[in-house]
């Protein structure tokens, strides 16, 4: 990816979502001018309209209030997240989109492994029994030696594989593009019937939206565990509910469709389900890593170096 054009004496205006990120970026050079904005509050005004770089807040999307129209010089949208589905195809021509690849990797991989281990050993059941004051002995499954299928072989999928190595699992990676040690997605019908655990860490694309449908789930063996650390839209919620309500499959979800999960939704009371509210990356270190990704990108702009983590397509 080419460098973002910036004259040798040109001021770089950066829109940021927080004081902490703004302070870190502003320290880089006197040529940097930081403007803290809330995109949902309305279009920027004054000098902020000269911004070449916009850093949206976590969980933000492209606002429909004329925000981008007020930024004629915008050239880069630098995300704090790895997921970019809320921005792909929604930016003006000539505006580059980059994500914070790697910032959420350790925490999200950790959640996937923690949720898998907890579900396999029946920890949610034992927590409920503890709250009820019952000493309920039970035998559950083990992660050690399990056949684990990780759907997604990017940073997070690779990190999950490293973390699972200590459990002596039989690990298989699947991705859209096959390579050494990674099977193609076309092999899923062959692989699913042999997986004790299926972990989803794919990005949202037209191909992955709804990929875990009734046929996908039906191919999984009785008692298998589905772990979703990707996005809720990757899984057909009704199809999953049918499988876990019958007790044939189990699931651990950090993401749902819809999200947030509304009161009274059947997922809240579904048996065999471990549910967390999209907290996979929510550790203090993630925010620092994301801020560091922004700082590093601005450093590259100032130095005239090529941009990194550019999201052309998944």
Rosetta blueprint (number, residue, H / E / L):
1 X L
2 X L
3 X L
4 X L
5 X L
6 X L
7 X L
8 X L
9 X L
10 X L
11 X L
12 X E
13 X E
14 X E
15 X E
16 X E
17 X L
18 X L
19 X H
20 X H
21 X H
22 X H
23 X H
24 X H
25 X H
26 X H
27 X L
28 X L
29 X L
30 X L
31 X L
32 X E
33 X E
34 X E
35 X E
36 X E
37 X L
38 X L
39 X H
40 X H
41 X H
42 X L
43 X L
44 X L
45 X L
46 X H
47 X H
48 X H
49 X H
50 X H
51 X L
52 X L
53 X E
54 X E
55 X L
56 X L
57 X L
58 X L
59 X L
60 X L
61 X L
62 X L
63 X L
64 X L
65 X L
66 X L
67 X L
68 X H
69 X H
70 X H
71 X L
72 X L
73 X L
74 X L
75 X L
76 X E
77 X E
78 X E
79 X L
80 X L
81 X L
82 X L
83 X L
84 X L
85 X L
86 X L
87 X L
88 X L
89 X L
90 X L
91 X L
92 X L
93 X L
94 X L
95 X L
96 X E
97 X E
98 X E
99 X L
100 X L
101 X L
102 X L
103 X L
104 X L
105 X H
106 X H
107 X H
108 X H
109 X H
110 X H
111 X H
112 X H
113 X H
114 X H
115 X H
116 X H
117 X H
118 X H
119 X H
120 X H
121 X L
122 X L
123 X H
124 X H
125 X H
126 X H
127 X H
128 X H
129 X H
130 X H
131 X H
132 X H
133 X L
134 X L
135 X L
136 X L
137 X L
138 X L
139 X L
140 X L
141 X L
142 X L
143 X L
144 X L
145 X L
146 X L
147 X E
148 X E
149 X E
150 X E
151 X E
152 X L
153 X L
154 X L
155 X H
156 X H
157 X H
158 X H
159 X H
160 X H
161 X H
162 X H
163 X H
164 X H
165 X H
166 X H
167 X H
168 X L
169 X L
170 X E
171 X E
172 X E
173 X E
174 X E
175 X E
176 X L
177 X L
178 X L
179 X E
180 X L
181 X L
182 X E
183 X E
184 X E
185 X H
186 X H
187 X H
188 X H
189 X H
190 X H
191 X H
192 X H
193 X L
194 X L
195 X L
196 X L
197 X E
198 X E
199 X E
200 X E
201 X L
202 X L
203 X L
204 X L
205 X L
206 X L
207 X L
208 X L
209 X L
210 X L
211 X L
212 X E
213 X L
214 X H
215 X H
216 X H
217 X H
218 X H
219 X H
220 X L
221 X L
222 X L
223 X L
224 X L
225 X E
226 X E
227 X E
228 X E
229 X L
230 X L
231 X L
232 X H
233 X H
234 X H
235 X E
236 X L
237 X H
238 X H
239 X H
240 X H
241 X H
242 X H
243 X H
244 X H
245 X H
246 X L
247 X L
248 X L
249 X L
250 X E
251 X E
252 X E
253 X E
254 X L
255 X L
256 X L
257 X L
258 X L
259 X L
260 X L
261 X L
262 X L
263 X L
264 X L
265 X L
266 X H
267 X H
268 X H
269 X H
270 X L
271 X L
272 X L
273 X E
274 X E
275 X E
276 X L
277 X L
278 X L
279 X L
280 X L
281 X L
282 X L
283 X L
284 X H
285 X H
286 X H
287 X H
288 X H
289 X H
290 X H
291 X H
292 X H
293 X H
294 X H
295 X H
296 X H
297 X H
298 X H
299 X H
300 X H
301 X H
302 X H
303 X H
304 X L
305 X L
306 X L
307 X L
308 X L
309 X L
310 X E
311 X L
312 X L
313 X L
314 X L
